[in-house]
Amino acid sequence: MAADRPVTGLADELVDYRFKALPPDAEGLTVGALAAERRNLFTGGFTTPVLALSAESVEHNLALLEAYAERHGLAFAPHGKTSMSPQLFARQLAHGAWGITAAVPHQARVYRAYGIRRIFLANELVDAAALRWLAGELDDDPEFRFICYVDSVRGVELMDEALRAAGASRPVDVVVELGAGEGARTGVRTEAECAAVADAVAATGTLRLVGVAGYEGEVPDASGERVREWLRRLVALAVGFDRAGRFAASVAAGEGIVISAGGSAWFDTVADAFAEMPELSGPVLRLLRSGAYVSHDDGHYRKLTPFNRVPQEGTLRPAFRLWAQVVSRPTPEQAFLNAGKRDAAYDLDLPQAQVVRSGRDGTLRPATGVAVSGLSDQHTWVRTEPGAELEVGDWVGMGLSHPCTSFDKWQLIPLVEADGTVTDYIRTFF
């Protein structure tokens, strides 16, 4: 059963060599004691490279998505794989989230360890060991709600076998995943196959069909119209299943009907499509799953965020900045920083040099004429234009692209106010 560890207990962890960039003279303090000292990121003994998360931007982003979901009548289960941080999960729940989305069993175990009561697993689950664990969680905690994808008759058979072997007393709630098209990722490709999977679920005593779901981000050659077309199929599938009585058990149990989609690139289109759903036989949980919003970024999601299309709804703020130090300036056109692939996300875009902090007097200036050209394991390659001010010892603040692979490179991330004061440390579990 879930250990229900309080998030506040993370403050009792000792600061030591396991955590990159934390001040060496803080070793032996608890994380909470170090946070209480409110050290400055630049003058408080932190070593470079150091990843900082903006306290103001995180709070702004949390409030913005809470307001957006409320305004559009959406429930919200942000994808926890982005941060894998129980502290941020707690804040997302405090900002109105229905639950937290996971992708794999390990993530769900972390969530349960910190008392998450509602988990949406946006993936198929056919691992017998994980299903045994899940059956135990459901049996031991009547308040625990779990939902996952199914997309094949064979998958349903494997789930049923494992749950029966585990002696599960509560059914596992499932949603049929509609694939986003040929060449897309997981999910049933045709409506006829969806019906066959639903029939297989109905034939078990261990599973209960509660809805339909999918991921519009996998629509091939995605455009607004292509995404809308797929979402219409998803809505029509829910309506058709409901008219056929496939959700009767869920409605009778008071769980209603679930329809879920919504990554971080098309949630405006999802909101519009879900708003057009006709009335069904029971209450409908219109569940959005966007996760990258909590930190946003300076690359991939800055370009793709729906708020670019609907600026009247608000604007997300990039919250990450990676600080690294100039350690070598071998030519007037080249410099090297002491951060690399082990520290910075690089799977979608290279980091962007944004600001320089003088190693002499601590003054800040824009990173004019300074551009990241590549990454080695532990070095950032920088090209400098003629006249660019950059010398050994300067700190360079870089914006990052793709928050998921930014979080997973750091186990303890300073939460920093605009003046450089570190107010907390965000623990991650990847």
C-alpha positions as CSV (number, residue, x, y, z in Angstrom):
1,M,0.0,0.0,0.0
2,A,1.1,3.6,-0.6
3,A,3.4,4.8,2.1
4,D,1.8,8.3,2.0
5,R,5.1,10.0,2.7
6,P,4.5,13.7,3.3
7,V,6.1,15.9,0.8
8,T,7.4,18.0,3.7
9,G,9.6,15.0,4.6
10,L,11.8,15.7,1.6
11,A,13.2,18.6,3.6
12,D,14.8,16.1,6.0
13,E,17.1,14.6,3.4
14,L,20.8,15.3,3.9
15,V,22.7,17.5,1.5
16,D,25.8,15.7,0.2
17,Y,27.8,14.7,-2.8
18,R,24.8,13.1,-4.5
19,F,23.3,16.4,-5.5
20,K,25.0,18.5,-8.2
21,A,26.0,22.1,-7.7
22,L,24.9,22.4,-4.0
23,P,27.4,24.3,-1.8
24,P,30.2,22.1,-0.6
25,D,30.0,23.8,2.8
26,A,26.3,22.8,3.2
27,E,27.2,19.1,3.4
28,G,25.5,17.5,6.4
29,L,22.7,20.1,6.5
30,T,19.2,19.0,5.7
31,V,17.6,20.3,2.6
32,G,15.2,22.2,4.8
33,A,18.0,23.8,6.8
34,L,19.8,24.9,3.6
35,A,16.6,26.3,2.2
36,A,16.0,28.3,5.4
37,E,19.4,30.0,4.9
38,R,18.0,31.6,1.7
39,R,21.4,31.6,0.1
40,N,22.0,33.5,-3.1
41,L,22.5,31.4,-6.2
42,F,25.5,33.4,-7.3
43,T,27.2,34.3,-4.0
44,G,26.1,31.5,-1.7
45,G,28.7,28.9,-2.5
46,F,26.9,27.0,-5.3
47,T,29.2,25.4,-7.8
48,T,28.8,25.5,-11.6
49,P,27.0,24.3,-13.6
50,V,23.8,24.8,-11.7
51,L,20.2,24.5,-12.9
52,A,17.8,27.1,-11.5
53,L,14.0,27.0,-11.6
54,S,12.2,30.4,-11.4
55,A,9.9,30.5,-8.4
56,E,7.8,33.3,-10.0
57,S,7.5,31.6,-13.3
58,V,6.4,28.2,-11.8
59,E,3.7,29.9,-9.7
60,H,2.5,31.9,-12.8
61,N,2.3,28.7,-14.9
62,L,0.5,26.7,-12.3
63,A,-2.2,29.4,-11.9
64,L,-2.5,30.0,-15.6
65,L,-3.4,26.3,-16.4
66,E,-5.7,26.1,-13.4
67,A,-7.6,29.1,-14.7
68,Y,-7.6,27.7,-18.3
69,A,-9.0,24.3,-17.2
70,E,-11.7,26.0,-15.2
71,R,-12.7,28.3,-17.9
72,H,-13.1,25.5,-20.4
73,G,-14.8,23.0,-18.2
74,L,-11.9,20.6,-18.2
75,A,-10.5,18.3,-15.5
76,F,-6.7,18.2,-15.4
77,A,-4.3,15.4,-14.8
78,P,-0.9,16.9,-15.7
79,H,1.7,14.5,-16.9
80,G,4.1,13.8,-14.0
81,K,6.8,12.4,-16.2
82,T,7.8,16.0,-17.0
83,S,9.1,16.7,-13.5
84,M,8.8,13.5,-11.4
85,S,8.7,15.9,-8.5
86,P,6.2,15.2,-5.6
87,Q,6.6,18.8,-4.5
88,L,5.4,20.0,-7.9
89,F,2.6,17.4,-7.9
90,A,1.4,18.7,-4.6
91,R,1.3,22.2,-6.0
92,Q,-0.5,21.1,-9.2
93,L,-3.1,19.4,-7.1
94,A,-3.4,22.5,-4.9
95,H,-4.0,24.4,-8.1
96,G,-7.0,22.2,-9.0
97,A,-5.6,19.1,-10.7
98,W,-7.9,16.1,-10.7
99,G,-4.9,13.7,-10.4
100,I,-1.5,13.1,-12.0
101,T,-0.8,11.3,-15.3
102,A,1.9,8.6,-15.5
103,A,3.5,6.6,-18.3
104,V,5.1,3.6,-16.7
105,P,4.7,1.6,-13.4
106,H,7.7,3.1,-11.7
107,Q,6.2,6.6,-12.0
108,A,2.9,5.4,-10.5
109,R,4.9,3.9,-7.6
110,V,6.5,7.2,-6.9
111,Y,3.1,8.9,-7.0
112,R,1.6,6.4,-4.6
113,A,4.6,6.7,-2.2
114,Y,3.7,10.4,-1.9
115,G,-0.1,9.8,-1.5
116,I,-1.4,10.6,-5.0
117,R,-5.0,9.3,-4.9
118,R,-5.8,9.5,-8.7
119,I,-3.5,8.3,-11.4
120,F,-4.1,8.2,-15.1
121,L,-1.6,5.9,-16.8
122,A,-1.5,7.1,-20.4
123,N,-0.1,3.8,-21.6
124,E,-0.9,0.1,-21.9
125,L,-0.1,-2.0,-18.8
126,V,0.6,-5.7,-19.4
127,D,3.4,-6.3,-16.9
128,A,2.3,-9.0,-14.5
129,A,4.5,-7.8,-11.6
130,A,3.2,-4.3,-12.0
131,L,-0.4,-5.5,-12.1
132,R,0.1,-7.5,-8.9
133,W,1.3,-4.3,-7.3
134,L,-1.6,-2.3,-8.7
135,A,-4.1,-4.9,-7.4
136,G,-2.7,-4.6,-3.9
137,E,-2.9,-0.8,-4.0
138,L,-6.5,-0.9,-5.2
139,D,-7.5,-3.5,-2.6
140,D,-5.8,-1.7,0.3
141,D,-7.0,1.8,-0.5
142,P,-10.7,2.3,-1.4
143,E,-10.0,5.9,-2.2
144,F,-7.4,5.1,-4.9
145,R,-8.6,5.7,-8.5
146,F,-6.5,4.3,-11.3
147,I,-7.2,4.4,-15.0
148,C,-5.0,3.1,-17.9
149,Y,-5.1,2.5,-21.6
150,V,-6.0,-0.8,-23.5
151,D,-5.5,-1.2,-27.2
152,S,-5.5,-4.9,-28.0
153,V,-7.5,-8.0,-27.2
154,R,-4.2,-9.8,-26.2
155,G,-3.4,-6.9,-23.8
156,V,-6.8,-7.3,-22.2
157,E,-6.1,-11.1,-21.8
158,L,-2.8,-10.5,-20.2
159,M,-4.2,-8.0,-17.7
160,D,-7.1,-10.3,-16.8
161,E,-4.7,-13.3,-16.3
162,A,-2.4,-11.2,-14.0
163,L,-5.2,-9.7,-12.0
164,R,-7.0,-13.0,-11.5
165,A,-3.7,-14.6,-10.4
166,A,-3.2,-11.7,-7.9
167,G,-6.7,-12.2,-6.5
168,A,-7.7,-8.7,-7.3
169,S,-11.0,-7.7,-5.6
170,R,-11.5,-4.3,-7.4
171,P,-11.7,-4.0,-11.1
172,V,-9.1,-1.9,-12.9
173,D,-10.6,1.0,-14.8
174,V,-9.5,1.2,-18.5
175,V,-10.1,3.4,-21.5
176,V,-9.7,2.3,-25.1
177,E,-6.9,4.1,-26.7
178,L,-7.7,5.4,-30.2
179,G,-4.5,5.6,-32.3
180,A,-3.7,8.9,-33.9
181,G,-3.3,7.4,-37.4
182,E,-1.2,5.1,-39.4
183,G,2.4,5.4,-38.5
184,A,1.5,6.9,-35.1
185,R,2.4,5.4,-31.8
186,T,0.2,3.1,-29.7
187,G,-3.6,2.8,-29.9
188,V,-6.2,1.0,-31.9
189,R,-6.3,2.0,-35.5
190,T,-10.0,1.4,-36.5
191,E,-13.3,1.9,-34.8
192,A,-14.1,-1.8,-35.4
193,E,-11.0,-2.9,-33.6
194,C,-11.9,-0.5,-30.7
195,A,-15.2,-2.3,-30.4
196,A,-13.4,-5.7,-30.3
197,V,-11.2,-4.5,-27.5
198,A,-14.2,-3.1,-25.6
199,D,-15.9,-6.5,-26.0
200,A,-12.8,-8.2,-24.6
201,V,-12.9,-5.9,-21.6
202,A,-16.6,-6.6,-21.0
203,A,-15.9,-10.3,-21.0
204,T,-13.6,-10.1,-18.0
205,G,-14.4,-9.6,-14.4
206,T,-11.2,-7.8,-13.6
207,L,-11.5,-4.8,-15.9
208,R,-14.1,-2.1,-16.2
209,L,-14.5,0.1,-19.3
210,V,-14.8,3.8,-18.3
211,G,-14.0,5.8,-21.4
212,V,-11.8,6.5,-24.4
213,A,-8.6,8.4,-24.8
214,G,-5.6,9.1,-27.0
215,Y,-2.8,11.5,-27.7
216,E,-3.3,14.1,-30.5
217,G,0.4,14.9,-30.5
218,E,1.0,11.7,-32.5
219,V,-1.3,12.7,-35.4
220,P,0.9,12.4,-38.5
221,D,1.8,15.7,-40.1
222,A,-0.2,17.4,-37.3
223,S,-2.1,20.6,-38.2
224,G,-5.1,22.2,-36.6
225,E,-7.5,20.5,-39.0
226,R,-5.8,17.1,-38.8
227,V,-5.9,17.2,-35.0
228,R,-9.5,18.4,-35.0
229,E,-10.4,15.5,-37.4
230,W,-8.9,13.0,-35.0
231,L,-10.5,14.5,-32.0
232,R,-13.9,14.3,-33.8
233,R,-13.2,10.5,-34.1
234,L,-12.4,10.3,-30.4
235,V,-15.6,12.1,-29.4
236,A,-17.7,10.0,-31.8
237,L,-16.2,6.8,-30.4
238,A,-17.2,7.9,-26.9
239,V,-20.7,8.7,-28.1
240,G,-21.1,5.5,-29.9
241,F,-19.8,3.4,-27.0
242,D,-22.2,5.2,-24.7
243,R,-25.2,4.6,-26.9
244,A,-24.2,0.9,-27.1
245,G,-24.3,0.7,-23.3
246,R,-20.6,0.0,-23.0
247,F,-20.1,2.4,-20.0
248,A,-23.2,1.2,-18.1
249,A,-21.1,-0.4,-15.3
250,S,-19.0,2.7,-14.8
251,V,-22.0,5.0,-14.8
252,A,-23.8,2.7,-12.3
253,A,-20.8,2.7,-10.0
254,G,-20.8,6.5,-10.0
255,E,-17.5,6.9,-11.9
256,G,-19.1,8.4,-15.0
257,I,-17.4,8.5,-18.4
258,V,-13.9,9.5,-19.2
259,I,-12.6,11.1,-22.4
260,S,-9.0,12.2,-22.3
261,A,-6.4,13.8,-24.6
262,G,-4.3,16.8,-24.5
263,G,-0.5,17.2,-24.6
264,S,1.2,20.5,-24.4
265,A,0.9,21.5,-28.1
266,W,-2.8,21.2,-28.9
267,F,-4.8,21.5,-25.7
268,D,-6.8,24.5,-27.2
269,T,-8.0,22.3,-30.0
270,V,-8.8,19.5,-27.4
271,A,-10.8,22.0,-25.3
272,D,-12.8,23.1,-28.3
273,A,-13.6,19.5,-29.4
274,F,-14.5,18.3,-25.9
275,A,-16.8,21.3,-25.5
276,E,-18.9,20.0,-28.5
277,M,-19.6,16.6,-26.9
278,P,-23.3,15.9,-26.7
279,E,-24.9,14.9,-23.4
280,L,-24.1,11.2,-22.5
281,S,-25.7,8.8,-20.1
282,G,-23.6,9.9,-17.2
283,P,-21.3,12.7,-16.1
284,V,-18.3,13.1,-18.4
285,L,-14.8,13.7,-17.1
286,R,-13.1,15.7,-19.9
287,L,-9.5,15.1,-18.9
288,L,-6.5,17.1,-20.1
289,R,-3.0,15.8,-19.5
290,S,-0.6,18.5,-20.5
291,G,2.6,18.4,-18.4
292,A,5.3,20.6,-19.8
293,Y,3.5,23.8,-18.8
294,V,4.8,23.7,-15.2
295,S,8.3,24.9,-16.4
296,H,7.6,25.6,-20.0
297,D,10.8,26.2,-22.0
298,D,12.8,28.5,-24.3
299,G,12.6,26.4,-27.4
300,H,10.3,23.5,-28.4
301,Y,7.2,24.5,-26.3
302,R,7.8,28.2,-26.7
303,K,7.2,27.6,-30.4
304,L,4.3,25.1,-30.1
305,T,2.3,26.3,-27.1
306,P,-1.4,26.9,-27.9
307,F,-1.1,30.2,-26.1
308,N,0.6,31.5,-29.3
309,R,-2.7,30.9,-31.1
310,V,-4.9,32.2,-28.3
311,P,-2.9,34.9,-26.6
312,Q,-6.0,36.3,-25.0
313,E,-5.9,33.2,-22.7
314,G,-2.5,34.2,-21.2
315,T,1.2,33.4,-21.7
316,L,3.4,30.7,-20.1
317,R,6.8,31.7,-18.8
318,P,10.0,29.7,-19.2
319,A,11.1,28.8,-15.8
320,F,14.5,27.0,-16.4
321,R,17.9,28.7,-16.6
322,L,21.1,26.7,-16.6
323,W,24.1,28.7,-15.3
324,A,27.6,27.6,-16.4
325,Q,31.0,29.3,-16.2
326,V,33.4,30.2,-18.9
327,V,36.4,28.0,-18.2
328,S,38.4,28.5,-21.5
329,R,38.6,31.2,-24.1
330,P,41.1,29.8,-26.5
331,T,40.4,32.2,-29.4
332,P,38.6,35.4,-29.9
333,E,35.8,33.5,-31.7
334,Q,35.4,30.6,-29.2
335,A,34.7,29.9,-25.6
336,F,33.9,26.8,-23.5
337,L,31.6,26.6,-20.6
338,N,31.6,23.8,-17.9
339,A,28.2,22.4,-18.7
340,G,27.4,19.7,-21.2
341,K,25.1,16.9,-22.2
342,R,25.0,15.6,-18.6
343,D,23.5,18.9,-17.5
344,A,21.5,20.4,-20.3
345,A,18.6,19.1,-22.5
346,Y,19.8,18.7,-26.0
347,D,17.4,16.2,-27.6
348,L,15.4,18.9,-29.4
349,D,17.4,22.1,-29.4
350,L,20.7,23.4,-28.1
351,P,20.6,25.7,-25.1
352,Q,20.4,29.4,-25.8
353,A,22.8,31.9,-24.3
354,Q,20.6,34.6,-22.7
355,V,22.6,36.6,-20.1
356,V,26.1,37.0,-18.9
357,R,27.0,37.6,-15.2
358,S,30.4,39.2,-14.9
359,G,32.9,37.1,-12.9
360,R,34.6,40.3,-11.8
361,D,31.7,42.4,-10.3
362,G,28.5,40.3,-10.7
363,T,26.8,42.7,-13.1
364,L,24.4,41.3,-15.6
365,R,24.3,42.0,-19.3
366,P,22.6,40.4,-22.3
367,A,24.5,37.7,-24.0
368,T,25.0,39.8,-27.2
369,G,27.1,38.1,-29.8
370,V,27.3,34.8,-27.8
371,A,25.8,31.6,-29.2
372,V,25.9,28.0,-28.2
373,S,27.2,25.9,-31.2
374,G,27.4,22.4,-29.6
375,L,27.6,20.3,-26.5
376,S,30.2,17.7,-25.4
377,D,29.6,15.5,-22.3
378,Q,30.8,18.2,-19.9
379,H,31.4,21.3,-22.1
380,T,29.3,23.8,-24.0
381,W,30.8,25.0,-27.2
382,V,30.3,28.8,-27.6
383,R,30.9,31.0,-30.7
384,T,31.5,34.6,-30.1
385,E,31.1,37.5,-32.5
386,P,33.7,40.3,-32.8
387,G,33.4,42.6,-29.8
388,A,31.4,40.1,-27.7
389,E,32.2,40.6,-24.0
390,L,33.1,37.2,-22.5
391,E,36.0,36.2,-20.4
392,V,37.1,33.3,-18.3
393,G,35.2,33.3,-15.0
394,D,32.0,34.8,-16.3
395,W,28.8,33.0,-15.7
396,V,26.5,32.4,-18.7
397,G,22.7,31.9,-18.1
398,M,21.1,29.6,-20.8
399,G,17.5,28.9,-21.7
400,L,16.7,25.3,-22.3
401,S,14.4,23.4,-24.7
402,H,12.3,20.4,-23.7
403,P,11.5,20.4,-19.9
404,C,11.2,16.6,-19.6
405,T,14.9,16.0,-20.3
406,S,15.9,19.1,-18.3
407,F,14.3,17.8,-15.1
408,D,15.7,14.3,-15.4
409,K,19.3,15.4,-15.3
410,W,19.0,17.0,-11.9
411,Q,17.9,15.3,-8.6
412,L,17.7,18.5,-6.5
413,I,17.0,21.8,-8.3
414,P,17.2,25.2,-6.6
415,L,13.9,27.2,-6.7
416,V,15.1,30.7,-7.2
417,E,13.5,34.1,-6.8
418,A,14.2,36.9,-9.3
419,D,16.9,38.5,-7.0
420,G,18.8,35.2,-6.8
421,T,17.5,34.0,-3.5
422,V,17.1,30.2,-3.2
423,T,13.8,29.5,-1.4
424,D,13.5,25.8,-1.8
425,Y,15.0,22.7,-3.6
426,I,12.9,20.6,-5.9
427,R,13.5,16.9,-5.6
428,T,13.0,14.6,-8.6
429,F,12.7,10.8,-8.8
430,F,13.7,9.5,-12.3
